[in-house]
Amino acid sequence: MLRIRPSCVVVCLLAGCTGGSAAKDDASARPGDPKPNPNGSCELDTSTLPPARLWRLTSAQYFNSLEQVFGSGVTNKKLPVDPSTPGNFATFDNVASAASVDDPLQSAYREIAADVAAKAKTVVVADWPCLQNEPPSQTCVESFVGGLGQKLFRRVLDNEELQRHLAFFQNTQSRWSTDAAVTMTVEAMLLSPRFLYRSELGLAKNGVNELTGTEMASELSYLIADVPPDAELNELAADGQLNDPQVRRQQALRLAQLPQAQDKLERFFFQLLHLQPLLEGGLAKDTQRFPRWSTVLQASMVKETQTFLRTMVGDEQATLHD
């Protein structure tokens, strides 16, 4: 079991705030050390808060999000390496200001969305069997569009979003078929910024922006385990219970036990120590100068590091200082 110190891992979550609406996404900005009062309100010095921002999902978060909705193995396609900025954060893949969408990434998103949408019919029909009726009822289509949107966007669609996606489904259905409408609606939602990004914009209150319940649920889950919020987190968000710092602490500890959280911790250390080339098997050396170098040795070095991390964190319950 991991020994997690929430004050170190989720210091900003305990406050549940971001900077004001004028705050900018600046690579040089650092989360401060907000000190929430005992009642859990957001009466904080705004200079200590991280800026309000939108986060593009990292590669791990993107594929974990796909798997949660459509199941494991839904695609074997890959994303290109995340862009990074020079300087101290050069090896980390979750720097918001560096997470741009260039042409290769955009092309990969389109290819994966088409691939997943083509394979998703079995999952979709299992959740909405009424789509097998020809034509499906309006109630069925609304349930599908609203339900799928809620899963992918990690929140309930507002009326404008719902109507726009309903119109897209209906137009596609009238031109081709219900099957085509289902496939193309899935693809369109997977290409939506509402799926590819998560927000920390919050709602303005007393000079700061308090994260909404759904933003808080996503923040907790992606920060700790790189996964979208599960049913338990979504229920707490809907009930407003994530406003309580103690509830957030309990959820942080629960999420830290997920296998994906262990994977993220390992990935953090590999990025911190610049070991990603080893992990990806792409570190080449001159075998004339290093005759013992081989892919087997690379794999052994990766295994050694993984075993050390798992032993220190898991078995020894070591602190970050250790």
C-alpha positions in Angstrom: 0.0 0.0 0.0 1.3 3.4 -0.9 1.9 5.9 1.9 0.5 9.1 0.4 0.8 12.5 2.0 -2.2 14.4 0.6 -0.7 17.8 1.6 2.1 17.1 -0.9 0.1 15.4 -3.6 -3.2 17.3 -3.6 -2.4 20.6 -1.9 -4.4 22.7 -4.5 -7.2 20.1 -4.5 -7.8 20.7 -0.8 -8.5 24.3 -1.6 -10.5 23.6 -4.7 -9.7 26.9 -6.3 -7.8 28.3 -9.3 -6.7 31.8 -10.2 -9.2 34.4 -11.4 -10.7 34.5 -14.9 -7.9 36.8 -16.1 -5.2 34.3 -15.1 -3.1 33.0 -18.0 -1.7 29.6 -18.7 2.0 30.3 -18.2 4.7 27.6 -18.3 6.6 29.5 -15.6 3.6 29.5 -13.2 4.0 27.2 -10.2 1.2 26.0 -7.9 1.7 27.7 -4.6 1.0 26.5 -1.2 -2.7 27.5 -0.6 -3.8 27.1 3.0 -7.5 26.2 3.1 -9.3 27.4 6.2 -10.9 24.7 8.5 -14.3 25.3 6.8 -12.9 24.5 3.4 -13.8 27.9 1.8 -11.7 29.6 -0.9 -10.6 32.6 1.1 -7.1 32.5 -0.3 -4.5 34.9 -1.5 -4.9 34.6 -5.3 -1.2 34.9 -5.8 -0.8 31.4 -4.3 -3.1 29.8 -6.8 -2.3 28.1 -10.1 -3.8 29.8 -13.1 -7.3 28.9 -14.5 -6.6 26.8 -17.5 -7.6 24.0 -19.9 -5.5 20.8 -19.9 -5.1 18.6 -23.0 -5.2 15.0 -22.0 -1.8 13.3 -22.0 -1.4 10.2 -24.0 -1.9 8.0 -21.0 -5.0 9.9 -19.9 -6.4 9.8 -23.5 -6.1 6.0 -23.8 -7.3 5.4 -20.3 -10.4 7.5 -21.1 -11.1 5.5 -24.3 -10.8 2.2 -22.4 -13.1 3.3 -19.6 -15.9 4.0 -22.1 -15.3 1.4 -24.8 -13.2 -1.3 -23.1 -9.6 -2.4 -23.3 -8.0 -3.1 -26.6 -10.4 -0.8 -28.4 -7.5 0.5 -30.6 -3.9 -0.5 -31.3 -3.0 2.9 -32.8 -0.6 5.2 -31.0 -0.2 8.9 -30.5 3.0 10.7 -31.3 5.3 11.7 -28.5 3.8 14.7 -26.5 5.4 18.0 -27.3 7.5 19.5 -24.5 9.1 22.8 -23.7 12.9 23.3 -23.0 14.0 23.8 -19.5 13.2 22.0 -16.2 10.0 20.4 -17.5 11.5 19.1 -20.8 10.9 15.5 -20.0 7.4 15.7 -18.5 4.3 15.1 -20.7 1.8 17.0 -18.6 2.9 20.7 -18.9 -0.3 22.4 -19.9 1.3 25.3 -21.8 3.4 22.8 -23.9 0.5 20.5 -24.7 -0.3 21.9 -28.1 -1.9 20.0 -31.0 0.3 20.0 -34.1 -0.4 18.4 -37.4 0.9 14.8 -36.5 -1.2 14.8 -33.3 -4.3 16.1 -35.1 -3.9 13.3 -37.7 -3.5 10.7 -35.0 -6.6 11.9 -33.2 -8.6 11.6 -36.4 -7.2 8.1 -37.2 -7.9 6.8 -33.7 -11.4 8.4 -33.5 -12.3 6.7 -36.8 -10.8 3.4 -35.6 -12.6 3.4 -32.2 -15.9 4.5 -33.8 -15.8 1.7 -36.3 -15.3 -0.9 -33.4 -17.6 0.7 -30.8 -20.9 -0.5 -32.2 -21.0 -3.6 -29.9 -20.4 -1.5 -26.8 -22.9 1.2 -27.9 -25.7 -1.3 -28.7 -25.1 -3.1 -25.4 -25.7 0.2 -23.6 -28.5 1.4 -25.9 -30.2 -1.7 -27.5 -33.0 0.5 -28.7 -30.6 1.7 -31.5 -31.2 -1.6 -33.2 -34.8 -0.5 -34.0 -35.2 1.0 -37.4 -35.7 3.8 -37.0 -34.9 4.3 -33.3 -37.3 6.5 -31.3 -36.5 10.1 -30.5 -36.2 9.2 -26.9 -33.7 6.5 -27.7 -31.5 8.9 -29.8 -31.6 11.5 -27.0 -30.6 8.9 -24.4 -27.7 7.7 -26.6 -26.4 11.2 -27.5 -26.8 12.5 -23.9 -25.5 9.4 -22.3 -22.5 9.0 -24.5 -21.7 12.7 -24.3 -21.8 12.5 -20.5 -19.3 9.6 -20.5 -16.9 11.1 -22.9 -17.1 14.8 -21.7 -17.2 13.7 -18.0 -20.2 15.9 -17.3 -23.8 16.3 -18.3 -24.2 18.0 -21.7 -25.9 21.4 -21.6 -29.0 21.9 -23.8 -27.1 23.6 -26.6 -24.6 20.8 -26.8 -27.3 18.2 -26.7 -29.3 19.8 -29.5 -26.2 20.3 -31.7 -25.2 16.6 -31.4 -28.8 15.5 -31.9 -29.0 17.5 -35.1 -25.7 15.9 -36.3 -27.1 12.4 -35.6 -30.4 13.1 -37.3 -28.8 14.7 -40.4 -26.4 11.8 -40.8 -29.2 9.3 -40.3 -31.3 10.9 -43.0 -28.5 10.9 -45.5 -27.1 7.4 -44.8 -28.4 5.1 -42.0 -28.7 4.7 -38.3 -25.5 2.7 -38.1 -23.7 5.5 -39.9 -25.2 8.1 -37.6 -24.1 6.1 -34.5 -20.5 5.7 -35.8 -20.1 9.3 -36.9 -21.5 10.6 -33.7 -19.0 8.6 -31.7 -16.2 9.8 -34.0 -17.4 13.5 -33.7 -17.5 13.3 -29.9 -14.0 11.8 -29.8 -12.7 14.7 -31.8 -14.4 17.3 -29.6 -12.3 19.6 -27.4 -14.7 18.7 -24.6 -13.3 15.1 -24.7 -9.7 16.0 -25.6 -9.4 18.7 -22.9 -10.4 19.0 -19.3 -11.0 22.4 -17.6 -9.9 24.1 -14.4 -11.8 27.3 -15.2 -14.2 27.0 -12.3 -16.9 29.6 -11.4 -16.0 33.0 -10.1 -16.6 33.5 -6.4 -15.1 36.0 -4.0 -12.3 37.0 -6.4 -11.2 33.4 -7.2 -12.6 30.7 -9.4 -13.9 27.7 -7.5 -13.7 24.4 -9.4 -17.1 22.9 -10.2 -17.9 19.4 -8.8 -17.2 17.8 -12.2 -14.0 19.7 -12.6 -12.9 18.6 -9.2 -13.7 15.0 -9.9 -11.7 15.1 -13.1 -8.8 16.9 -11.4 -8.6 14.3 -8.7 -8.8 11.3 -10.9 -6.5 12.5 -13.7 -3.9 14.0 -11.3 -3.5 10.8 -9.3 -4.2 8.0 -11.7 -4.5 9.4 -15.2 -8.0 8.1 -15.5 -11.4 9.8 -15.9 -13.6 10.0 -12.7 -15.4 6.7 -11.9 -19.0 6.3 -10.7 -18.1 7.0 -7.0 -16.4 10.3 -7.8 -19.2 11.4 -10.2 -21.8 10.7 -7.5 -19.9 12.7 -4.9 -19.5 15.6 -7.5 -23.2 15.5 -8.2 -24.1 15.7 -4.5 -21.6 18.5 -3.9 -19.6 16.4 -1.4 -16.3 17.2 -3.1 -16.5 20.6 -1.6 -15.4 19.0 1.6 -11.6 18.8 1.8 -11.8 15.7 4.0 -13.9 13.9 1.3 -11.3 14.9 -1.3 -8.5 13.5 0.9 -10.4 10.2 1.2 -10.9 10.0 -2.5 -7.2 10.9 -3.2 -6.1 8.0 -0.9 -8.6 5.6 -2.7 -7.4 6.6 -6.1 -3.8 6.2 -5.1 -4.4 2.4 -4.8 -5.5 2.0 -8.4 -3.0 0.2 -10.7 -3.1 3.2 -13.0 -1.8 5.3 -10.1 1.1 3.0 -9.7 1.8 3.2 -13.4 1.7 7.0 -13.2 4.1 7.1 -10.3 6.5 4.9 -12.2 6.2 7.1 -15.3 6.9 10.2 -13.3 10.2 8.8 -12.0 11.2 7.6 -15.5 10.5 11.1 -16.9 12.2 12.8 -13.9 15.4 10.7 -14.4 15.3 11.0 -18.2 14.9 7.2 -18.6 12.2 7.3 -21.2 14.6 6.3 -24.0 15.4 3.1 -22.0 11.7 2.4 -21.5 11.0 2.8 -25.2 14.0 0.7 -26.2 15.3 3.5 -28.4 18.7 4.3 -26.7 21.4 3.4 -29.2 25.1 3.1 -28.4 28.2 2.5 -30.4 28.8 -1.3 -29.9 32.4 -0.8 -30.8 32.9 1.4 -27.8 30.3 -0.4 -25.7 30.5 -4.1 -26.8 28.3 -5.3 -23.9 25.5 -2.9 -24.8 22.3 -4.7 -26.1 18.5 -4.5 -26.1 18.6 -7.2 -23.4 20.7 -4.9 -21.2 18.3 -2.0 -21.8 15.4 -4.2 -20.8 17.3 -5.3 -17.6 18.0 -1.7 -16.7 14.3 -0.8 -17.0 13.3 -3.9 -14.9 15.9 -2.9 -12.3 14.5 0.6 -11.9 10.9 -0.6 -11.9 11.7 -3.2 -9.2 13.4 -0.6 -7.1 10.5 1.8 -7.3 7.9 -0.8 -6.5 9.9 -2.1 -3.6 10.6 1.4 -2.1 7.1 2.7 -2.6 5.0 -0.5 -2.2 6.9 -2.7 0.2 9.0 -0.2 2.1 6.3 2.5 2.0 9.0 5.0 1.5 8.4 8.8 1.4 9.3 11.0 -1.6 12.3 12.1 0.4 13.5 8.5 0.8 
